[in-house]
Amino acid sequence: MKKRPVVVVTRRLPDVIETRLRELFDTRLNLEDKPLSGAELAEAVKTADVLVPTITDEIDASVIAEAGPNLKLIANFGNGVDNIDVPAALARGITVTNTPGVLTEDTADMTMALILAVARRIPEGARVIPEGEWAGWAPTWMLGRRITGKRLGIVGMGRIGQALARRAKAFGLSIHYHNRRHVPPKIEAELEATYWESLDQMLARMDIVSVNCPHTPATYHLLSARRLKLMRPDAILVNTARGEIIDETALTRLIEAGAIGGAGLDVFEQEPAVNPRLVKLAKQGKVVLLPHMGSATHEGRIAMGEKVIVNIKAFIDGHKPPDRVLPSML
């Protein structure tokens, strides 16, 4: 009987996915669901044929250097691969895959939810009744801002950016975007979207800015202190991509000073740690903070797991996995 490959999974996955992994492979699960330490990750790569990490696992060059001769595939449970030193893996002959496409609708939903939450002060309002502070309706109390007719600037017009644009258009927002290149004319026409080659120029003119690009070396602090200062004092900034794309310290300082109207953040530079100054702003109702929930749906997590299984199965069967990460994609 052919020996089944050893698959090491670093975190708990949906039961249906873990069960299928156990059926197909010699799968080692993390039943305690605690993030593995660097030493534990190093031990995992020594024994595994396939490693299934998540975005919270830092698979850097030092971990990859510990890989045993049998490790040939890192099948990331996640869309991004900024947690993996892909060049170091490829240099060792290790294929890297991810799970693109399955989180598009969920993340776009959450981005739209954050836009509404900040503009209409939904978290503040949701606290009033449970805390016994509601004295009744009043004409000038808890006033937010209408989003219909406002300009939305999308930074990164990939799958998620386009899905957000479709939702935002239905809410009456005017769609603008900055991207490395134009989207196809048909999509641009459908979305009635205006392309800005200059990110600086777009930022200065938008009522709402949404970050939807991947985190790469080129996008680290893409929204730098200098660029954030270009934004209008009543503008809203939303980020459901990666915390590292925004200079979080500069953003915090500008919101504290009233130079930016507010922010909705689902991701953070040092997560799970969150800047205490941001937490204070959240308590003041100036920002909305979510604990990286953008892709957190039952359907999304199962779809991610199914992609992981397809990638592993294809690789083990001698085929090219459908979601290989290549150097040109980084």
C-alpha positions in Angstrom: 0.0 0.0 0.0 1.3 3.4 -1.0 2.4 5.5 2.1 0.1 8.4 2.7 1.9 11.8 2.8 2.3 13.5 6.2 0.3 16.7 6.3 0.8 19.0 9.2 -1.9 21.6 9.9 -0.9 24.5 12.1 -4.4 25.6 13.3 -7.9 24.3 13.8 -9.9 24.3 10.5 -13.6 23.6 10.0 -14.5 20.1 11.1 -15.6 19.0 7.6 -12.2 20.1 6.2 -10.2 18.4 9.0 -12.2 15.2 8.5 -11.5 15.2 4.7 -7.8 15.8 5.3 -7.7 12.9 7.7 -9.4 10.7 5.1 -7.0 11.5 2.3 -3.7 12.0 4.1 -1.7 11.1 7.2 -2.8 14.4 8.8 -1.5 15.9 12.0 -3.9 18.4 13.5 -3.5 21.2 16.1 -6.4 20.3 18.3 -5.6 23.0 20.9 -5.7 25.6 18.2 -2.8 27.6 19.8 -0.4 29.3 17.4 2.8 27.3 17.0 6.0 28.8 18.3 9.0 29.2 16.0 10.5 26.0 17.5 7.3 24.1 16.9 7.1 25.3 13.3 10.7 24.3 12.7 9.8 20.8 14.1 6.8 20.6 11.8 8.7 21.3 8.6 11.3 18.7 9.6 8.6 15.9 9.6 6.0 17.0 7.1 5.6 16.2 3.4 3.1 19.1 3.3 2.7 22.0 5.6 -0.7 23.8 5.9 0.0 27.1 7.7 -2.3 30.1 8.2 -1.6 33.8 8.0 -0.7 33.9 11.7 2.3 31.5 11.0 5.6 33.2 10.1 7.2 30.8 7.7 10.4 32.8 7.2 13.8 31.8 5.8 14.9 30.5 9.2 12.0 28.1 9.4 12.4 27.0 5.8 16.1 26.3 6.5 14.9 23.6 9.0 12.8 21.8 6.4 13.4 18.1 6.1 14.0 16.5 2.7 10.4 15.4 2.4 8.8 18.8 2.6 7.8 19.7 -1.0 4.6 21.7 -0.5 3.4 24.6 1.7 -0.3 24.9 1.1 -1.3 28.1 2.8 -4.8 28.4 4.3 -5.3 32.0 3.1 -5.3 34.3 0.2 -2.1 36.3 0.9 1.3 34.7 1.3 3.1 37.6 3.0 3.5 35.2 6.0 5.8 33.0 3.8 9.2 33.7 2.5 8.2 32.4 -1.0 11.7 32.9 -2.7 13.4 30.9 0.2 10.8 28.1 -0.3 11.2 28.0 -4.0 15.0 28.0 -3.7 14.6 24.8 -1.6 12.4 23.2 -4.2 9.3 23.7 -2.1 6.1 24.7 -4.0 3.8 27.3 -2.3 0.1 27.5 -2.9 -2.7 29.8 -1.5 -6.5 30.1 -1.7 -7.4 33.0 -3.9 -10.9 34.0 -5.0 -13.0 32.3 -2.4 -13.0 35.3 0.1 -13.9 38.0 -2.4 -17.6 38.4 -1.6 -17.1 38.0 2.2 -14.4 40.7 2.3 -16.3 43.0 0.1 -19.4 42.6 2.3 -17.3 43.5 5.4 -15.7 46.5 3.7 -19.1 47.9 2.8 -20.3 47.2 6.4 -17.3 49.1 7.8 -18.0 52.1 5.5 -21.6 52.2 6.8 -20.5 51.6 10.4 -18.2 54.5 10.4 -20.4 56.9 8.4 -23.6 56.1 10.3 -21.9 55.6 13.8 -23.5 52.2 14.1 -21.2 50.8 16.8 -21.8 53.9 19.0 -25.6 53.6 18.5 -25.5 49.8 19.3 -24.0 50.5 22.7 -26.5 53.1 23.8 -29.5 50.9 24.6 -27.7 48.1 26.3 -25.8 50.6 28.5 -29.1 52.3 29.4 -28.2 55.7 28.0 -31.1 56.3 25.5 -33.4 59.1 26.6 -35.4 59.0 23.3 -35.2 60.4 19.8 -33.9 63.9 19.3 -33.4 65.9 16.0 -29.6 66.6 16.4 -28.5 63.5 18.3 -26.1 60.8 16.9 -25.9 62.4 13.5 -23.8 60.5 11.0 -23.1 61.1 7.3 -25.0 60.1 4.2 -22.9 58.0 1.8 -25.1 58.3 -1.3 -23.5 60.7 -3.7 -20.1 60.5 -2.1 -16.9 59.6 -3.8 -15.3 56.2 -3.0 -11.6 55.8 -3.8 -10.5 52.1 -4.0 -6.8 51.3 -3.6 -6.4 48.1 -5.5 -9.0 47.1 -8.1 -8.6 43.3 -8.1 -11.4 40.9 -7.3 -12.2 42.4 -3.9 -12.0 45.9 -5.1 -14.3 45.2 -8.0 -16.8 43.4 -5.7 -16.8 46.3 -3.4 -17.3 48.7 -6.3 -20.5 46.8 -7.3 -21.9 47.1 -3.8 -20.9 50.7 -3.4 -22.4 51.6 -6.8 -25.7 50.2 -5.6 -25.5 52.5 -2.6 -25.1 55.5 -4.9 -21.4 56.1 -4.4 -19.3 57.4 -7.2 -16.5 54.9 -7.9 -12.9 55.9 -8.3 -9.8 53.7 -8.2 -6.0 53.5 -8.2 -4.4 50.4 -9.5 -1.1 49.4 -11.2 -3.1 49.4 -14.5 -6.6 50.0 -15.8 -9.1 47.3 -15.3 -10.6 46.0 -18.6 -12.8 48.7 -20.3 -15.9 46.6 -20.0 -15.6 46.4 -16.2 -14.7 50.1 -16.0 -17.8 51.0 -18.0 -20.0 48.6 -15.9 -18.8 50.2 -12.7 -18.7 53.7 -14.1 -15.3 53.9 -12.5 -12.8 56.7 -12.8 -9.1 55.6 -13.0 -6.5 57.6 -11.2 -2.9 57.0 -12.2 -1.8 59.2 -9.3 -2.7 57.8 -5.9 -1.8 61.2 -4.4 -4.3 63.0 -6.5 -7.1 60.5 -5.8 -6.6 60.5 -2.1 -6.9 64.3 -2.0 -10.4 64.2 -3.6 -12.2 61.2 -2.0 -14.8 61.2 0.7 -14.1 57.5 1.5 -10.9 55.5 0.8 -10.9 51.7 0.9 -7.6 49.7 0.9 -8.0 46.5 -1.1 -4.6 45.7 -2.4 -2.3 42.9 -1.3 0.6 43.4 1.1 3.9 43.2 -0.8 7.2 44.9 -0.3 6.0 47.5 -2.8 2.8 48.2 -0.8 4.3 48.4 2.7 3.1 51.8 4.1 1.7 52.6 0.7 -0.5 55.0 2.6 2.4 56.8 4.3 2.2 59.7 6.6 2.7 62.0 3.7 -0.1 60.5 1.7 -2.5 60.3 4.6 -2.0 64.1 5.1 -3.4 64.5 1.6 -6.8 63.2 2.7 -9.7 65.5 3.4 -10.4 66.3 7.1 -13.9 64.7 6.8 -12.7 61.7 4.9 -13.2 58.1 6.0 -10.4 55.4 5.6 -11.3 51.7 5.6 -8.8 48.8 5.6 -9.8 45.1 5.2 -6.6 44.1 3.4 -3.4 44.1 5.5 -2.4 46.4 8.4 1.1 47.0 7.0 -0.2 48.9 4.0 -1.1 51.9 6.2 1.3 53.8 8.5 -0.9 53.1 11.5 0.9 55.5 13.8 0.5 58.4 11.4 -3.2 57.5 10.8 -3.8 57.5 14.6 -2.1 60.8 15.0 -4.1 62.4 12.2 -7.5 61.1 13.5 -6.6 62.4 17.0 -5.8 65.8 15.5 -9.1 65.9 13.5 -7.2 65.8 10.2 -9.0 62.7 9.0 -12.7 62.1 9.8 -12.6 58.5 10.9 -11.5 55.0 10.0 -12.8 51.4 9.9 -10.0 48.9 10.4 -10.3 45.1 10.3 -6.5 44.6 10.2 -3.6 46.0 12.1 0.2 46.4 11.7 1.1 44.4 14.8 -1.9 42.2 15.1 -3.1 40.6 17.3 -1.7 43.6 19.2 -3.7 46.8 18.6 -2.3 50.3 19.3 -3.9 51.5 22.6 -4.4 55.0 21.1 -6.6 53.4 18.4 -8.6 51.6 21.1 -9.1 54.9 22.9 -10.3 56.5 19.6 -12.7 53.5 19.2 -14.1 54.2 22.6 -14.6 57.9 21.6 -16.5 56.8 18.5 -13.9 58.0 16.0 -12.8 54.7 14.6 -14.4 51.2 14.3 -12.1 48.3 15.0 -12.8 44.7 14.1 -10.7 41.6 15.0 -9.7 40.5 11.4 -13.2 39.3 10.6 -13.3 40.1 6.9 -13.3 36.5 5.6 -14.9 35.0 8.7 -17.9 33.2 7.3 -18.7 29.4 7.5 -18.9 29.3 3.7 -15.6 31.2 3.2 -13.6 29.1 5.6 -14.9 25.8 4.1 -14.1 27.0 0.6 -10.6 27.9 1.7 -10.1 24.4 3.1 -11.5 22.8 -0.1 -8.9 24.8 -2.1 -6.1 23.6 0.2 -7.2 20.0 -0.3 -7.4 20.4 -4.1 -3.9 21.9 -4.1 -2.5 19.1 -2.0 -4.2 16.3 -4.0 -3.1 17.7 -7.3 0.5 18.0 -6.1 0.6 14.5 -4.6 -0.8 13.1 -7.8 2.0 14.7 -9.8 0.1 17.6 -11.3 0.7 21.3 -11.0 -1.5 22.7 -8.2 -4.1 25.2 -9.5 -3.1 27.9 -7.0 0.7 27.9 -7.2 2.3 31.1 -6.1 5.0 32.2 -8.5 7.7 34.8 -8.0 6.1 37.0 -10.7 3.0 37.3 -8.5 4.9 38.8 -5.5 
